[in-house]
């Protein structure tokens, strides 16, 4: 799922002010569950971060969430996930 987010941090406020937009950041989540499990890849001041969805939503407000209308299937999702992990860890 594609997440468009914001927070109360000064950087997020500056981005929203400069862009005149309701969101300041973008994230991609996988395997979302109501109990807070799910993995989120997100941008931050320190670069790209990976964390659990439940932890992520404690500090970030999800303004918009988009789920692609066409499914890329489990294999396609796994391929995207692996590419993000490889890019993150080098």
Buried (B, 14 or more C-beta within 10 A) or exposed (E): BEBBBBBEBEEBEEBBEEEEEEBBBEBBBBEBEEEEEBBBBBEBEEEEBEBBBBEBBEEBEBBEEEEEEEEEEEEEEEEBBEEBEEEEEE
